[in-house]
Structures are given as C-alpha cells and as structure tokens.
Amino acid sequence: MGHSIRNTVLPRIYGRSEHIVSRKNIDPDALKIIHRLSRNGYKAYLVGGGVRDLLLDKKPKDFDIATDARPFRVKALFRNCRIIGRRFKLAHVYFAGGKIIEVSTFRDSNHAAEEDENGVHPDEPIRSDNVYGTEETDALRRDITINALFYDLSNFSIIDYVGGMQDLQDRRVRVIGDPQSRFIEDPVRLLRVVRYAAKADFSIDPQCKKAILKNHDLILKSSSMRLYEELRKDLCSGYCSKTLPLLYKYQLLQHLLPELSHQDMLAPQSPYVACLKHADTVVANHPETAMTPMLCLLGLFMLHSDPSTLDFTQHFSEQDEVYEFSNEIFKKLAVPRKERERICGTLTLWLKILTTPTEKLKPSTLIRNENYQVLLTLLELINRSGRQQTLLDFLTALPKRRDSGRGQSKSRRKRSSNTRRGAGWRSPMPRRRA
C-alpha cells in the first residue's frame, strides 16, 4: 500500500533588519523559557498573536511559545510547569502574579480545532487525532496567516511559511489553505476571521469573504457553549463597536444575537454603535469584569431605546418584570445560569436604587451586594451622554459615607460608655434568697 508524500514548504526568512520586533518588548519570563529550551537542545520560537502584535508595534496580551520538546520534557525543565489537555497536551508555565505562559509542542497540520483549558472540545467536526509534527506543519495547521509567524530568538529572525508577513503589510486577514475546507473543519474560524479583521482594522481576503457568506450557517454546527465563549472574547476585547457590525455584515450575528440583527441598529451613525464605541473605552479598563455589564448593555439594546438616554423605570416597575426580561433575552446564546443570575441581580439592584427614597438606602447594604461593582461598570458603559453621572457619583461615594457612618457610630458608643461609667454604674448584685 502506498503512502502519501507531503510536499515540503520552504519558509521565507526575514532577518533582523527586515522587521521591528525587539527583545525589549518581549516578556522576560518568555525569554527565559526560550533560552532554557534552546540551551537544552530544543527549538523554541515565540509564536501566534504575540508575534503579530509585536510586528504591528502593539503590546501583546499573551506570549505563547512553540517548541519541538514534548510536554513532559518541558515539565522536566520547569518546576513551575503543569501539563494540561487530553487530546493534545500543553505545558503551562506559571509565574508570579498569576501569569501563565503557554508552551505547545509542534503539531501536525491535520487542522485540528482547539481544546479548552481542560482539553475538552465541546464540538468536533474534526475527527482525526492530534499528533506531534514539525515547525512547518505547526504553521500550516493554524487558522490565519498573520497568526502563523515564528520569531526565532537565536538569530532574531521571523520565519514565515504562509505569507503572513505580506498579509500584515497589506493589512489583510487570510485563512491558511482553502477557506471553505477550513470553515467546514472548524466553523468557529468564521468568527475568528471577523474578529481579527475588526480588531486590527484589516480587510478580509476576497476568497475568504465569499466563503464566509456562502457558509455562514455552518456556525450552527458549533456548540452554543463554544459560541458563547467566542462572543465573550468579542465583548471583552474593546473592539465590540467594530466586531458586531462586521458580524452583521457577514450574516453571522443573526445566529448569535438575532435580537440585534437589524441594519438600523448597527448602522455607522446609529446611537447604539455610538454607545458601543463609548463602552469599548470603558471595557479597556475593566477587561476581566466586563462580560456581565456588556451583556446587560446588549440586553438594554433589546428595549429599542438608546441606553445613554434610557429611563430604566419607564420599562420596569417591578422586580418580577426584570426577572422575566433577564430570562427572555439571548435565547440563542448559551448564557450560563450564574451569568443570567448576575444580569438579573444587576438590573434588579438598579431598579431598587431608582425606586427607593435615598434616605432609605443603606450604604453598607448596597456595597455588600455582589452586583454593586457590576452596576457601577454598567452605568459607566451607558454614561455617554452624562445622564447617569448623578447616580454614578452617588454610588461611588457610598464607601466614604459608610466609613463616615462607622466613625460616628464608634464615637457615639464611646461617649455613651464613658457617660455610664462616669455616673458610677455598677453591675446589679444577685438578690439574696429569703
């Protein structure tokens, strides 16, 4: 029986003088990992979005490393390492402050979809098992060209197997290989192409555009849980005002958030897009806690009122109405139960504050509410017109009012205690029995 022969792809090597990547912009811990792997005879490259961002003169969010060392070899070199994954093992190297640097072994180019952090893949149109490969196959199995570049620290060069450097220069998002085949293999790539185009303000390759429009309904084959996780990345990216209109343009939004799939709602001059632009600036400062407030914001869009000028009490007067609304929105999205509870709790807290006389609101009770900080962020998201500023000022001043109240209470207790002792107070003696 014959065996298929893989055609070798020769990379284009860009020397130090042909790019702007500098070691001083790379995380020192990532450099330590690469140096240690290299000293022990392994290839080790910086790879993925970190290289892309460095080439775009941006600060990377993450620094991922690809190597020919197997995961257990990586673990043997780093005591602060943990192996994760089931179908394909990854090494996570831990550092102070909760920082994690991912080290992956070169994979074969069977175009396997990604697993989550526990190695679980919720929906797998791809059935072949992952196997280890070479740097070439690792580059070819990635989603898009601009995320498939390697930075070689040994000679400060960029290794390009897929034409990613040219695409960066042309500001273009292009899928590696045949777009339709790659989208069938993993439909979530449809969302990722749009996300990268929106985030970098790049165009989408014409062949790729046609494949998205032709195959947009493939996204329905992905699990709703996985789609929720992908949307979470979009909402918390700080580029939501660009991503949602682009998802609408390519007919993908109707499968995720049909309630927002209206041309007028996401038109360039729409008040909703203006609200999203303002929200993006707020989210940039709260990326870790932005999901619930952003879902609340999109929920407010469904009231068909500009959230920046919204009078919440015109739409809701009772807590039960908020509860019903919170359970009716995002029908096609697998919003986790706890997340729905936070949405409901946040909107209910807002309604309570608006409908309760100020003198009856206890600062300590409001601050202890688990949705207090979420409501603060939501109000910042919708405060484009300044309509929510009075309420924001009131809520942000609550900790000072609470602390002031505590001080006065202690002072009163101290004075009362001194007065009693000064009056010659004594404990009552037990009565003698007759």
Secondary structure, DSSP 8 states (H G I E B T S, - for coil): -----------EEE-GGG----GGGS-HHHHHHHHHHHHTT--EEEETHHHHHHHTT---S--EEEESS-HHHHHHH-TTEEEE-SSS-EEEEE-GGG-EEEEEE-B-SS------TTS--S--S--S---B--HHHHHHTSSBGGG-EEEETTTTEEEESSSHHHHHHHTEE-BSS-HHHHHHH-TTHHHHHHHHHHHHT-EE-HHHHHHHHHHGGGGGGS-HHHHHHHHHHHHTTT-HHHHHHHHHHTT-HHHH-GGG--TTTTSTT-HHHHHHHHHHHHHTT-GGG-HHHHHHHHHHHTTTS-GGG--GGGT--SHHHHHHHHHHS-TTS---HHHHHHHHHHHHHHHHHHHS-GGG--HHHHHHSTTHHHHHHHHHHTGGGSTTHHHHHHHHTHHHHHHHHHHHHHHHHHHHHHHHHHTT----------
